[in-house]
Amino acid sequence: QSLDRSAYSMLPTSQTWAAASTSLSASFVVLVKNTSVTGSFALVLVPMGSSAAEFGNATYQPFAIIPYEATSIPAPKMSRVIFGDSGLRLYITFDASTNRAGISSSNWLCSRVFALSTAVESTCTWMNSTTVNLRLLGTASTLPGDSIALLANKIQVSCSLLSNPADCAFLTNNTAQSLTISPPLNPVTPRPVITIPSVVNPCAPFTIDPSQSSGSGGRAFTSVVWEVSSPSGSVTSSLALLSAALNNPSELSPRSIPSNALVPTTYIVALTMGNYLGRTSSASVRFVYGGSISTPSVTILGANVLTISPSNPLTLITNATLSQCISGSTSLNFTWSAFDVATSSATVFSTKNPRILTVPSYQFTAGRTYEVSVAVVAVRDGLATTATTASVTVHVISGAVVALVSGGKQQQITNDTVLDGSASFDENLSNAVASAGLRYSWTCAIALSVSFGDDCSAIFRSDVSAQSSQIAVRYASMNASLTYQVTLVVTAPDGRFSSASVTLKALPRRVASTASSQISTVDTSVNADVYVTLDASIVSNGPVVASWSASQEGAALSLQEYTLTLLSVNISSTLASAGVMYQLKFLAASVLVGATTTFTLSVSSWDVQGGSQELLSLSAIDITVNGPPLAGVLVSQPQSGFAFNTTFYYVTSDWEDDSLPLMYDFRYSVPPTDVLLLIQDVSLATSAHSLLPMGNANNNFTISIVVRAYDTLSANASVSTSVVVESRVALTATSVRDFLTQQSHLAYNVSDHNLALAIANHAASFVSSINCSALHRKLVDDVGPDTLES
C-alpha cells in the first residue's frame, strides 16, 4: 500500500554520484511520523540520470510496520543471506538489532545458532547486532540457491533498543526459519597468472609457474585449461610436449620443462580458469626459447597486471638467474624504470637492493597506466650481454575523498561552537597538499523529531560561508528540544566526494558556568592490540568534572580494564578558563575488533560544596578497531625433500581484508625453535621458493613454513604449513661449507640479498642442529674424563 508523503520524512531524499566516484553506497533514513500507521510497505529506490540504465530498474525493499505491544515483542528474523564477493563467506542479516544470541566471544561455532547442511563446521562472527559473518571452509560445498536455517529460541531483540528497560521482560525468542542463499553481487573472477622468463636458454630446465593465480573462491578451480601455440606454426612436437607438461593433475604447481626439449622459436602459453561461482578468465604470455647461455632468465614475482591508488607504495621483486651451463665469474646489473603510457615518458629508479623496487606513495598519477620494467644485463669478463627485460602493467585508480569533521560526531553544547572540516583530504594527493582544490558545503537538517528532515541552516552564523572549511553554530538559535544533523560534503575537482555528519544538541543553561569540549583526534580506524590516544580540549568559565565513557550500539562498555589514564578528573576554574587537554589512552583490545565503539567525553559543572552537577558539554567519536587480514591458506609443494637440494614452492591465497592491497612475507623455522628465518621479504608476491636446511631428527625432520599477510594499516596475521626435509647424504661441516660458499658467490654475483640472508640462516640452522652433548659424550668415551678436563 502507498503511504502519504506527509506521513513520513526521508533524509536524504536523493543521492548523486559523479562519474569519478570510488564508491556507490549511501544510507537513507526514514521516519514515520504517525504512530497509528501500520501495514506492509516497500521502500522504492529509483536510479536516475544519464547512467541509470546501467543499474537496472527500480529496487523494492519490503518492510512492515507493526503495532507496538508491550506484552510481546517479536524476535528479529533473517532478512537476507548472501555470498560475499570472494566466495569465502556468507553474510546473514536480521531485520532488527539482536541480542547477538547471548554470545560475547568474537568467534564462535556457527552450529550454535545456524544449520547449514552443505558446509563443514564453520566459524561465525557478529559484525554488528544485525549481521553475522560466516566463514566457509575450503571443504564446504555450499552454493547459491542452497538454504540455511536459523535454529529456534536463539535470538531476541536487543534490550538496549527499548526506551523502557522494563519492556525487556516482554522479549520473545525466535522461531525456526530457513532462507535461500543469494549469489554474490560481484562474484570474484579468476585471475590467471603465468610466470615464465621472457627469454629461456635451452641448455637448462625452466619453469612455467601458475602458482600466483587467484580467484578460486576458496575452493578448487572448476576448470583449468592450458593452450600452447607458436607464431611459426611448424613446431608440432614441441607444442605437444608443452601441452602434456602443462595439463597434468597438479593444478597450480610449477611445471618443469626439460633442457633442450623445444625447438628454438617464440611460444605463446594461455591459461583459462573457472570457479564455482560461474566466472571464467584467461591470460597468456609469450616467451622466446633460445639465445646465448650468458642471457639471464628474468621474471617479476606476482601478477603481471596490478591496480593501485596513488596512496599505495609499490614494491616489486625480480627473480633473475644465470644459466647452469655458464662457467666463470658472471655478475648481474639491474635497471628499473616506469613508462607512462599517457605521456610516453620514462622514469628510471635507483634502488638500495637492485632486485627490489620500492616506489613510495604519490609517485604515480591517478587515472594513468604505467609499464614498470626491470632490465637485467649479465657481465662476464668485462663484456655485457643484451638486456633481458621483464615488466608488469600498473593501473593507477583514484583514491577516495575523505570528509572529516573534528570535535566528535555527537556534540551537546551550551555556547557557540565551530565545526571544522579542514582535516578532510583527497587520497590522490600527498599529505602536504591533501586538501588542495577541495570544495566544502555545509547543510543542516532536523533529526529525531516530527520535523525530521526540515532545513535548519538558520543555526549557522550568517557571516561565515557555508562553502568554507569551517562553519560557526549559534547556540542562541538552537531549540533545546530538537536534535540537529549538520552535514559536510567535500568534493574534489573531478567530482569525487564524500560526506561526514555531526549530531548537535543544545543543552539548557541551568547554571552560570558554560563549557566547550572538542575531541581533536580524527583517526577513526586503529589496529587491534595497540594503545590508542584520544586527545580532547576543554574550556570553561568555572570548575568542571570531565569524564570518558564508551558504548557499543547503545550498550555501555566498561573501559576500566583497557585504559592507562583516568576516566574522570576534576578541573579547577583556573585551569579550565585557560583551556586544558584531557587524554584517554586505551588498549584497542581484540574483543573490540569489527565493532564500532563510541567514546564520549562529558563535561559537567563541579560544585565544590557537593551540589548537583549539570552537563555543560558532550562530545563523542566513533572508533573502529581494524582486525588483521582473515586467515588464508598456505600450500607447499612438494611436501618432503632433501636439505640444500630440493626446491620447495610456497603459495598463499584466499586472504580477506578491507584495507587493500595486502603484502606478504615468507619465513621458516626449524622446530623445536620458533625463530622465523627469511625466505622472501615483504612484497605483493603471493608465492616464493627456496632450498631448506635439514629438520631436527627429534622432530621428525619437520620444517615449519610461515606466511604473514599485512594490510595497508600494517595489521598482520599468519598461517603455516610444514614440510619434511631430510638429508640425501650425511651432512658434514665440509659439505655444508662448500654449499654455502657456492651459494654466497652466487648471491654476490647476482645481487640477491634474500639469498644472502637465507645462506646466513642456513648456516645458523646447521650449527644449531649439531648435538654438542653427543660430541661431549664421545670425547669422554674416547679420551676419558680426566684427560678431557686437563
N, C-alpha and C positions, 0 to 999 in steps of 0.2 A: 504494500500500500504506500501511497505517497504521503509525505509529511510537509505541511505548510512551511514555507521558508521562514515565517515569523516565529515558528515554534523552536527553532534551533539556530545556533551560531557555529561557524566553522573558521578556524584560524590555522594557516592562511586559507583563503578561498581558492587560490591557484598557486602554481609553482612554475617558474620559467627556467629553462636550461639553455645555455649557449652552445654553439657547435663545439667549442673547445672544452666544455665541461668534462671533468675527470670522473664525476660520479652522477648517477641518475637516480639517487634516492632522496626521499623527502618524507616528512611526517605531517599529518593533518590531525588536528584536534577538533572533535565535535562535542558541543554541549547542548543537550536537550533541555530547554528552559521550563517546560511544563511537566511537573511530576505526575500528572494524570495520564500522560501519553504512554501507551503500551502497545505491543504488537510486533509483527515481523516487518523488517525493512531491509534495505540494501544501500550501501554506500556506492556511488557511481563515480568512477574516475574516467574522464574523457580526454584522450590525447588530442591536442590541437596544434596548429602551426604547420609550417611547410614540411616538417619531417614526421608528421603524425602518422602517415601511412606505414612507416617503418615499425610502429609499435602496436599495430592491430587495432581492433575495435575497443569500445568502452569496456572497462573491467567492473564487475559487480562483486561486492563483498557483503553477503547476507549477515544480518545480526538481528537479535531480538531484544526488545525492552520489556522486562517483566516487572510486575508489581512487587514492591518490597514488602516482604512478610517476615517480621522479626521472629516468628515461630519456627521458621525453616528456611535456612539459607542454602541454596543448592550448591553442590560442588562443581568446580570447573570441569570442562570436557576438553578432550583433544579436539583442536580445530583443524590442524594440518600436520601431516608427517611428510617430509620431503627429503630427498637425497641432497647432500651437499654437492657442489660442483665437482669436487675432487673424487667423488665416489667412495670416499673412505668413511663418511659419516651420514647419519640421519639427524635431522632437526625436527624435534617434536614440540609443537606449540599448543598451549592451552588457551582457552578463550577468556581466562581471568587469572589474576595472580593467585598462586597456590601457596600452601604451607610447605612446599618442597618435600612432601611426603614425610615430613619429620626428619629428613636426612640432612645432617650438617657437614658431613665429610665432602671434600672436593671431588673425589672419585668413588664410585660405588658400582656394584654389580647391577646391571640393568634388570636382571631377573627379579629384583626386589619389587619392581613396580610394573614391568612390562613383560610380555611374552612375544617372542619373535622366533617362530619355529624354524626358519631357514638360516638362522645365524648361530654360531657357536657362542659361548658365554662372552658377552660384550661388557665394556665399561661405559658408564654414563657420567655426565657432569651437568649440574644445573648452571646454565649460563646466566639466568636470572630467574625470577619467580614464575615466569610463564614459558620458558623454553629449556628443553633438555637437549644436550649434545650427546648422541650415541655413537661410539666408535665401533665400526665394523672391522673385525679382524680379517686378515688376508684369506683365511679359510672359509669365510662366510659365503653363502650363495644367494643372499637376499637380492632381489631385483625390483625395479619399479613395477608396480602392479601387485606385489605381494602385500600382505596385511600385517599389522602389528596390533597387539591387544594391550589395553590398559587394565590391569588387574583390579578387582573390586576392593573397596574400602582402603584405598591408599592415599587419596588426595582430598583436601578440603580447601576452601577459600582461605587466603591468608588473613589471619585475625587482625594484623596491623592495618588492613584496609578499612576496617569498620570504625566509624566515628564514635560509636558507643561500645566500649570494651565489654559491657555486659551481654551484647548480642553474640559474642563468641560462643556462648553456650548453645546457640541455635545452629551452629555449623553442622552440616551433614556430610557424610562420606560419599565418594563417587560410586557409581555402579560400573560394572564391567562394560568395556567399549572396544570396538575394533575400527580401524581406519585403513584405507588403502594408501600405500606409499606412493607419492608422486615422484616423477622423474626430476632430475636436477634442472634448474633454469638454464644454466650454461654448462653442459657436461664437459668435463676435461677431454681434451683432444690429444691423442698420442703425439709424441714429439720424437720422431726417429733421429738419432744422432749417429753418424758413421765416422769413425776416426781412422783415417788412412794417411800416411805420408803422401805429399803431393808428388814426390819422386821416389821410386823404390829401386834400390840396387839389386840386381838378380843374384848376387853371389851369396846372400844370406837370407834366411827365412824372414818374413814380415807378417804383421798382424793387421787384420781388419776387425776393428773393435766397435760393436754397437752398445757397449755396456752403459753408456751415459744416456741412453734413450729413456724417456719417461712418459707419463700419461696413461698408465695401465688402469688407473682407478683402484690401485691397491691389490689387484689380483693379476693372475697370468694374462698376458695378451691373448685375445681370442684368435688372432691371426697374425702371423709373421711371415711375410713373403719377400724373398730376395730375388732380384733380377740383375743380370750382368749383360753388358753389351760392349761393343768396341766400334768406333767410327771406321776402322779399317775393314771390318766385316769378315775377314778371312782367317780368323783365329779360333775355329770351332773347338778344337781340343782344349785350348786354354780357357775358353768360356765354360766348357763342360766341367773342367777341374775346379774353377772358381765356384760354379753353381753347386757342385757336390759338397765343397768345403763349407759353404755358407748355409745351405739348407740342411743343417743337422739338428738333432733334438735339443742341443744346449741353446736355449732361447736367446739369451743375451750375453753369453760368454764370448770373449775374444776368439777369433778364428785365426789359426796359424797357417800360413801358406808356405810350402817348402821352397828352398832356394832353387833357382834356375827352373822353376816349374812352368813359367809362362813365356809366351812369345813376346819379345820386346815391342811394345806399342802402347797406345793410350787405351785405358779401360774406364768404363762407367759402371758404378755399383749403385743400385737403387734398393731401398728398403721401404715396404709398406706395412703398417701395423694397425691393428684394430683392437678396441677394448670392449668390455661387456656393456658399456653404455651406448653402443652403436656408432661410435665415432671412429673414423679412419684418417690416416695421414701418411704422406710419403716424403722421402728425402733421397737425394742422390749426390754422389761425389765422383770426381774424376781424378785419376792418377796416371802417371807415366811409369811404365815398367821398363827400366833400362838406365844407362848412364854410367858415369865413372864410379869406381869403388870409393873414391875420395869424396863423393857427393854425400852430404849429411842427410839423414832422414829426419824430417821436422813435422811436428803436429802441435796444435794448441789444445790443451785439455778443455773439455767442456763442449757445450753446444756450439755449432758454427753460426747461429743467429741468436743474438742477445737483445733484450729490451730492458732499458734502464731509464731513470729520470735524472735530471741534472744534479739532484742532491745525492745521488748514489755514486760512491767511488767505484772504479773499475779495476779489478785485479785479474790478470791473465797469466797462466803458466805455460811455457812451451816445453815440450819434450823433444830434445834434439840428440840424436845418437849417431855414432860413426859406424861404418860397416865393420863387421867382424873380420873381414878379409884384409883390412888395411893394416899395414905394419909401419913401424917407426912412430915418431912423436908428431901428433897432429892436434891442433887446438881449434876451438870454435869461437867465432866472433858473432855477436848478436846486434841487430839494429831493429828497434821497434818504431813504428810510425802509424799515423792515422790519416786517412784520406777522407776529406769532407766531400761527399758526393754533390752537395748543392753548390759549393763554391769552387770545386775542383782544386782545392788547396790541400797541402800535406803538412803535417806536423811531425817532427822527429822527437822522440822522447829519450831522455837519459835515465838510466836505472842503476840502482846500487847493486842489485842482483841481476845479472844480464838475462837470466831465464824467467824472471818475474817482472811483469809490467804492472805498476800501480799508478793509476791516474786519479788524482784527488777529485773531490766533488767540484761541480760547476766548471769543469774544463770543456764539457760538451754542451752544445746548444740544443734546447728543446725543439722538436719538430724536424730534426735533421738525421741523416743516416751516415754512418762512418764505416769505412773498411779499415779495421785495425789489423796490422800485419807485423810479422817478425821475419826478417831476412837473416839467414844463417850462412856464414861462409867458413869453410874449413881451410886452415892454413897449415901447409906441410912443407917443410924445408924452405920456408920463406915464400912459397907460392900459394896464392889464394885460388880456390875453386869458384865457379859461378855460384851466386847466391841461390839457396833453396828457400822458398817462401811459403809460409802458412798464414792464413788470415781468418778473421771472423767478421761478420756483419753486425754492427751495433745500431739499433734503432733507439733514438732518444725521444721519449714521450714527455708530455708536460706533467709536472707535479701538480699538487693541489694548492689552491689559495686557502690559507688558514685564518679564520676570523677569531680574534681573541679579545675579550673584554676583561681588563684587570679589575680586581676588587672582589670578585666572587660572583657566582651565578645566581645567588639569592642575597638580597640586601634589604635590611629593615633599618630605617633611618629616622633621626629626629632633627636633622638640619639639611641644608642644601648639600648636594653631592655632585661629583663629577665622575662620569663613566668614561674610561679611557680605552680606546681601541687601537692605540698606536703600536701595540706589540704584535698586531696582525702581520702576516708575512706571506710572501709568494715562494713556494718551494723551488721555483725555477731560478731564483736569484740567491746569491750568497748572502751571508748574514749582514755584511756591510751595506748592502743596498736592497735588503729583502722586502722593504716596503715601497720601493720606488715605483711610481706610476699607479699605485692602488687608489681606488675611489671608494669613499665611505658614504653610507646612507643610514641614518637612524630613524626608526619608527617606534610608535608606542601603541599598544592595544590593551584593552581591559581584559583581565583574566579572572576566572573563578568567581563570576557573578552573573546575574541576569543580563548585564550589559556586555557579556563576553564578546570580544572581537571589535568593540567600538573603538574608534580612534581616541587617543589620549595625549596627543603630541602637545597639548596645551601645558603640560607639566615641564616642557623644555624651556629654558631661558631663551627669549627671543633674540638676544644679542649674540648668541652662539649658533653658527650654522649647523644644520642637521646633516650637512655634507662634509664636515670636518672629522678628524680622527677622534675628537672628544665631544661629549655632549654634557651640558650642565642641567641638572634637575632641580627644580624649585620645590622645597618642602611645603611651602605655604600653598602651593597649587594642588597638592595631593589630598585625597579623601582617605581618611584612616580606615574606612570600611571597605575599600577597594584594593585589589591586587593588580599591579601594572606589569606588563611584559614589554620590556624595551629590547628591540632587536637591532643589531648592527649587521648590515650586508656589506661585504668587502668585495670589490670587483677589480680584476686585473684588466689591463688594456686590451687583451684578446678575448674578453668576455667570460673567462673563468671566474667563479665567485664562490663564496661560502658565507654562512651567517652564524652569529652567536647571539644568544638571548640572555637577559638578566631579569629576574623577577624582583620587583621593588614593592615595598610596602611602607607606608608612613606609620610610625609609632606615635601614640598620643603622648604629649608632653605633660606629665603629671608632677614633675619635679623641676627645680631650677636648672639642673645640670643637663647638658647635651653632650653627645659624643659621636664620633665617626670612626669607623674601622674599615680598613682596606686590606684584603689579602693580596699581596703583590705577586705571589707565585702564580705563574701561568702554565707551567708544565703539568698536564693532566694525565700523563701516562708515565708510569715508572716501572722499573723492573722489580721482580719479586726478590725477597730476602736481602734487600739493601735498605739502609737508613735514608729516609726522606725528610727534608726540612721544609716546612711551610712558614713563610715569612708574612707577618702582618704588622701594620702600623695602627696605632691608636692615639687619638687626640680627644681631650675632653676638658671642659672648664671646671671640673670637680673631680673628687676621688671616685674611682670605679673599680669594679671587680671584672676581670676578663677570664673567660673560661673556654676551653676547647671541648668539643664533643663530636661523636661520629655516629652515623647510621647507615644502614643498607636497606633500600626500599621501604623506608619509614620505620624500620625496627632499630632500636638503639643498639649500639655496638660498644662493648667495653674496650677502652683504649689502654687501661692500666698496664696490661702485660706487654704492650708493644712500644711504649713511649719511654724516652730518656729525659724528657722535660716535664715541668709541672703542668698539670691540666687546668689549674686555676691559680690566679695571682691577684693580689690587691695592689692597686697603683694609686699613689698619692696624687693630690691635685697638682702639686708642684711638677712632678714628672709628667703627668697626663697633659698638662697645659703646654708643655714644651714638645710633646709628641714622644712616644715610646714604641720600640719594636718588641713584639712578643712572638716567639717562635714555638712551633710544635715540631719536635723531632721524633719520628716513629719508624718502626720496622715495617716495611711493606711485606708482611708475612704471607707465606704461600697460601694460607687459608683465604686470603682476600683476592686471589688470582681470578680474573674474569669478571668479578662483580664490580659494580660502581659504588664506591664508598663516598658519602657526603661528609665532609669535615666542616664543622660550624664553629665560628668564633662569636661568642656572645659577650657584650659589654653592658654591664648594669651599674646603676648608681650604688655607691658604697657609703652606707651610713655608719660612721664610726661608733655611734651610740647603740648600734644593733637594731636599727629600724628596718622597715621593709625595703626590698630592692626593686627598682624599676628598670626594665630593659630599655637601654638607650640606643643600642646599635647591634646589628647582627649581620654577619657575612658568611657565606657558605661557598665551598668549592667542591666539585666532583673530581675524584682521583680514581683512575682505573689502573690496577696492578697488572702489568704485562707479564704473562707467563712465558716460559721458554717454548720453542717450537715443539709441537706434539710429535712424539716419538715415531720415527720412520723405521725402515728396516735396513739391515746391512748384510750383504751376501759376499762370501769369499769363495773364489774358485782358484785352484782345487781345494779340497778340504784337508789334504795332507800332502807332505812333500819332504824335501831334503834340505838341510841347512846350507845356505850360501850357494844353492844350486837351482831350486825350483822358484820360478817367478809366480808369485801369488797376485791375483787380481781382486780388487775390492770395489763394490758398487753399493751406493746408498740411494734410497728413493722413498717416496711416499711421506715426506715431511709436510706438516701443515703449520702455517703461521700467518698472522695478518700483516706482519712487518716484513715485507719482502724487498729485495731478494735475499735468500738465505746463502750463507757461505759455510764451508766445511773444512775441517782438518782431520787427517787420518794419523793414528798412532798405534803403537803396540806395547804390550808389557809381557814380561816373562814370569809367570807365577812361580813361586808364591809372592814375589814382589808385585806392587801395583804401580810402580813408577812408569809413566807413559813416555815412550820414546818416539821420536818423529819418524813418520813415513812420508807425509806430504803436508806442507804448511797450508794455512787458511787461504781458500780461494773459492771461486764459483764452481770448481770442478766437483762432480759427484762420483768420481771414480779415481782410483790410484792403483799402483802396483809396486811390488818390491820383492827383494830377497829377504829372508829372515834367518836369524840365528837358531840354533838348536834349542828346543824346550828342555825344561828340567825333567830328568828321568823320574823323580819323585812325584811329579805332577803329570805323568803320562805324556811328556814331551809337548804339552799344550802351550800355545802362544795365544794371548788374547788380543784381538783386533778391535779398536775403538774408533768410532767416528763421532765428532761433535758438530752439531749444526747451530749456527749463530744467526739471529735475526738482526735487523738494522739497528735495534736498540741494544745489541750485544748480549741479549739473553740467550742462553745456550742450553742444550740438552744433548745427551749422548745415548747411543746404543752400541752393543758389542756383539761379537761372534768369536769363535775360536777355531784355530787350525792346529793340526798336529805336525810338528817339524822334528824329524829325526836326522841322524847323520848317515849318509850313504856309506862313508868310511869313517874310521876313528879320527876325530879331530885332534890334531896336535898343535902345540904352540907354533911350530914351523909352518904347517899348512894354513893355519888361520892368519899368521903374519904375512905369508905370500899373497893370500887372497886380499887382505886388507890393503897391502901395498899396491897391488894391481888396481884395485878399485879407487885408491887415493889418487893415483896417477890419472885415472880416467876422469875422476871428479874435477881435478885441477885443469885438465886439458879442455874439457867441455863446459867448464864454469858451472858445475851442478852443485849448488850449495846444499840442496836437500840430500843429495848423495853423500856429500862430505859429512853432514851431521849423522846420517844413517851409519856411516863407517865408524864414527866415534861411538855410536850406540852399540853397534855390533861388537866392538872391542870390549866395551864395558860389560856387555852381556856374557861374553866368553870368559872374561876374568872372574865375574861373579859366579859362574857355573862351576868353577874349579872347587872341588871338595878338599879344602885345606886340612880338615880333620883327618880325612883318609890318608893324605900325604904324611901328616904328622905320625899317624899310627904306623905307616910303612917304614918311616925313618927309625922309629923306636924299635921296630922288629929287626931292621937291618943292622943298626949300629949299637943298639942298647941305650937305655935312658941316661946312663952316666956319661957316655961319650957324647950324646946329643946335647946334654946340659953344658958340658965343657966347651 
